[in-house]
Every structure is written in structure tokens, then in C-alpha cells.
């Protein structure tokens, strides 16, 4: 079942993961970044993730 659209609130912002340390490969084809939930940062815990996206993916182009 689809949820109703609603305006974003402060609880939504705190629930989002924070993106940090963005690096692009020299050829520009890949983007690496770290992300972590706000709760991990607030508790000084190192529970982050390292992710990679392909910058040449057609789905990323707007």
C-alpha cells in the first residue's frame, strides 16, 4: 500500500544517512563515498558504509 505524500519534517532529516568523503576516480567513471546514520555519529561509533556508484549509468543522468 502506498503511503500518502507529506512534507518532510525534522524526524525525516535525522533518519537520513549522512554522506561524507566523496572521491571520484581519475577517469570520472566511478564515485566512492562513505555514509553513516546520524545516530552512529552522535554516539561516536564507527558504523559507516563505503559505497560506489557508476557515474556513467544512464539512470543517474537528469
Buried (B, 14 or more C-beta within 10 A) or exposed (E): EEEEEEEEEEEEEEEEBEEEEEEEEEEEEBBEBBBBBEEBBEEEEEEBEEEEEEBEEEEEEE
